[in-house]
Amino acid sequence: MEIKEYKTKHLEQIMDIENRSFKCPYDRRIFQSYTGSPLFLVGLENEIVLGYAMGTRSGVIVSIAVDPNHRRKGIGEELMDKLFEKMKVQRMTLTVRTSNKGAYQFYKKLGFKPRKKIPDYYENGEDALFMSKDK
Ligand SMILES: CC(C)(COP(=O)(O)OP(=O)(O)OC[C@H]1O[C@@H](n2cnc3c(N)ncnc32)[C@H](O)[C@@H]1OP(=O)(O)O)[C@@H](O)C(=O)NCCC(=O)NCCS
């Protein structure tokens, strides 16, 4: 798999993965607003998008998703490793839904530690778990 920076030509494939990955998917405008960011990465195999990861310069992981047909093959880990490498920060942070056990296990495996629960964080009233990892 090749990891490249996001380009507009990847948007439709990303939206497809997004819609199959989340109950409340991001609107395409969120992805469009990260156009040109060196911290919006896509994993590609023959120009097919297998997953994406995006973050901010301040070390926040904004989102990550891998095509449901290609999970548990190390793609998510590879995308996160590349993102970490490109972020020039000492600490990376993220929030995850408390119901998203798979993502929680994934982040734990990557070395993130749960720091605090944030009640009523999401629009449906669900709690978030704030996690962080020091480089
Ligand atoms: C979370 C996600 C990005 C992981 O991507 P992935 O490519 O499947 O992850 P990897 O194959 O790199 O997993 C690395 C390790 O993380 C852990 N892990 C990953 N997914 C897991 C799951 N569903 N349950 C338990 N552990 C998991 C495992 O230890 C795994 O290693 P192993 O397969 O050798 O056991 C993917 O499941 C996904 O897109 N989920 C839906 C979107 C989402 O919830 N994103 C996070 C939003 S906060």
The ligand as an SDF file (V2000), in Angstrom:
LIG
                    3D

 48 50  0  0  0  0  0  0  0  0999 V2000
  -10.5320    1.6090   13.8490 C   0  0  0  0  0  0  0  0  0  0  0  0
  -10.0640    1.2240   12.4390 C   0  0  0  0  0  0  0  0  0  0  0  0
   -9.5910    2.4940   11.7150 C   0  0  0  0  0  0  0  0  0  0  0  0
   -8.9030    0.2180   12.5420 C   0  0  0  0  0  0  0  0  0  0  0  0
   -8.3770    0.0010   11.2360 O   0  0  0  0  0  0  0  0  0  0  0  0
   -7.7120   -1.4200   10.8220 P   0  0  0  0  0  0  0  0  0  0  0  0
   -6.9740   -1.2090    9.5550 O   0  0  0  0  0  0  0  0  0  0  0  0
   -8.7290   -2.4810   10.8360 O   0  0  0  0  0  0  0  0  0  0  0  0
   -6.7000   -1.6350   12.0450 O   0  0  0  0  0  0  0  0  0  0  0  0
   -5.3450   -2.5210   12.0340 P   0  0  0  0  0  0  0  0  0  0  0  0
   -5.5220   -3.7100   11.1630 O   0  0  0  0  0  0  0  0  0  0  0  0
   -4.1980   -1.6230   11.7280 O   0  0  0  0  0  0  0  0  0  0  0  0
   -5.3110   -2.9610   13.5660 O   0  0  0  0  0  0  0  0  0  0  0  0
   -4.1450   -2.8950   14.3650 C   0  0  0  0  0  0  0  0  0  0  0  0
   -4.4580   -3.5240   15.7040 C   0  0  0  0  0  0  0  0  0  0  0  0
   -5.4520   -2.7460   16.3940 O   0  0  0  0  0  0  0  0  0  0  0  0
   -6.3240   -3.6340   17.1290 C   0  0  0  0  0  0  0  0  0  0  0  0
   -7.6700   -3.6010   16.5430 N   0  0  0  0  0  0  0  0  0  0  0  0
   -8.0430   -3.0350   15.3650 C   0  0  0  0  0  0  0  0  0  0  0  0
   -9.3830   -3.1520   15.1760 N   0  0  0  0  0  0  0  0  0  0  0  0
   -9.8560   -3.8310   16.2500 C   0  0  0  0  0  0  0  0  0  0  0  0
  -11.1590   -4.2840   16.6300 C   0  0  0  0  0  0  0  0  0  0  0  0
  -12.2510   -4.0640   15.8560 N   0  0  0  0  0  0  0  0  0  0  0  0
  -11.2940   -4.9380   17.8040 N   0  0  0  0  0  0  0  0  0  0  0  0
  -10.2210   -5.1870   18.6010 C   0  0  0  0  0  0  0  0  0  0  0  0
   -8.9390   -4.7810   18.2940 N   0  0  0  0  0  0  0  0  0  0  0  0
   -8.7790   -4.1070   17.1340 C   0  0  0  0  0  0  0  0  0  0  0  0
   -5.7350   -5.0330   16.9770 C   0  0  0  0  0  0  0  0  0  0  0  0
   -4.7950   -5.1990   18.0350 O   0  0  0  0  0  0  0  0  0  0  0  0
   -5.0230   -4.9330   15.6360 C   0  0  0  0  0  0  0  0  0  0  0  0
   -3.9900   -5.8650   15.4770 O   0  0  0  0  0  0  0  0  0  0  0  0
   -4.3420   -7.4140   15.0660 P   0  0  0  0  0  0  0  0  0  0  0  0
   -5.2910   -7.3410   13.8920 O   0  0  0  0  0  0  0  0  0  0  0  0
   -3.0040   -7.9840   14.7230 O   0  0  0  0  0  0  0  0  0  0  0  0
   -4.9920   -8.0180   16.2770 O   0  0  0  0  0  0  0  0  0  0  0  0
  -11.2160    0.5300   11.6340 C   0  0  0  0  0  0  0  0  0  0  0  0
  -11.7710   -0.5020   12.4200 O   0  0  0  0  0  0  0  0  0  0  0  0
  -12.3400    1.4590   11.2180 C   0  0  0  0  0  0  0  0  0  0  0  0
  -12.2930    2.0750   10.1520 O   0  0  0  0  0  0  0  0  0  0  0  0
  -13.4040    1.5520   12.0550 N   0  0  0  0  0  0  0  0  0  0  0  0
  -14.5790    2.3540   11.7220 C   0  0  0  0  0  0  0  0  0  0  0  0
  -14.2770    3.8090   11.8170 C   0  0  0  0  0  0  0  0  0  0  0  0
  -13.8830    4.2250   13.2280 C   0  0  0  0  0  0  0  0  0  0  0  0
  -14.4850    3.8090   14.2050 O   0  0  0  0  0  0  0  0  0  0  0  0
  -12.8490    5.0830   13.3110 N   0  0  0  0  0  0  0  0  0  0  0  0
  -12.3680    5.6230   14.5630 C   0  0  0  0  0  0  0  0  0  0  0  0
  -13.1840    6.7910   14.9180 C   0  0  0  0  0  0  0  0  0  0  0  0
  -12.7490    7.4810   16.4850 S   0  0  0  0  0  0  0  0  0  0  0  0
  1  2  1  0
  2  3  1  0
  2  4  1  0
  2 36  1  0
  4  5  1  0
  5  6  1  0
  6  7  2  0
  6  8  1  0
  6  9  1  0
  9 10  1  0
 10 11  2  0
 10 12  1  0
 10 13  1  0
 13 14  1  0
 14 15  1  0
 15 16  1  0
 15 30  1  0
 16 17  1  0
 17 18  1  0
 17 28  1  0
 18 19  1  0
 18 27  1  0
 19 20  2  0
 20 21  1  0
 21 22  1  0
 21 27  2  0
 22 23  1  0
 22 24  2  0
 24 25  1  0
 25 26  2  0
 26 27  1  0
 28 29  1  0
 28 30  1  0
 30 31  1  0
 31 32  1  0
 32 33  2  0
 32 34  1  0
 32 35  1  0
 36 37  1  0
 36 38  1  0
 38 39  2  0
 38 40  1  0
 40 41  1  0
 41 42  1  0
 42 43  1  0
 43 44  2  0
 43 45  1  0
 45 46  1  0
 46 47  1  0
 47 48  1  0
M  END
$$$$
